[in-house]
């Protein structure tokens, strides 16, 4: 008799609760892995600013080269 009382809730748990629990668990893990943490977001912002600064430096160097040696692009293109 006690095995019947124990097996009923166990079967319900294994059929309904456990699969739902696993689905929700792995869905939340996937969502967490797709988003950036605060530290990663800050690092991305720093790298973006650094890239903008480097782009401005390249543009400045190109303007200087255009002024001093107008044909420099023909040699390197």
N, C-alpha and C positions, 0 to 999 in steps of 0.2 A: 504493500500500500504506500509506503513512504517513497518508493522509487517512482510510482505514478505521480505523486504530488511534486516530486522533484523534476521529473522529465518534462512535464507540461510547460512550466515557465522556462525551462532550458531550451526547449524547442522554439517557443515564441521568441526568446532572446536571439537564438541563432538565425532564425528566419527573418525577423523584422528589425530588431534593434542593432545587431552587429553590422549588417551590411550598410544600414543608414549611417551608423557611427563611422565606419571606415570611409564612406563616400564624403561625408562632411569633413572628416579629418584631413583627407588628402586634398580636398578642394581648398581648404584654408591654407595648407602648406604651399600649394601651387600659387595662390594669390600673394602670399608673403614673399615667395621667391621672385615674383615678377615685379615687385615694387622696390624702389630704392629706399635705403635707410637714410636717416638724417645725415649721417656722416658721408655716405656715398653722394647724396645730393649736394652737400657742401663742397666735396672734392670736385664734382662735375662743374659746379659754378666757378671754382678756382681755375680749373683747366680751361674753361671757356674764356675767362678774363685773360688768362695768359696767352691763349691763341689769338684773341683780338689784339693784344699788345704786339705780338710777333707779326701779325698781319700788317699793322701800322708801320712797324719797323721796315718790313720788306717794301711796302709802298714808298716810304721815305727814301730808302736806298735806290729804288728804281727811279725816282724823280731826280736824285742826285746824279745817277749814271746817265739819265737822259740829258741833263744839263751839261755834264762834262764830256760825254762821249755819245753823241746821238746814234751812232751806228752799232752800239753794243748788242742790241737785240738781234740784229742780223747775224751776228757771229754765233749766238747761242740758241736761236729758234730752230 
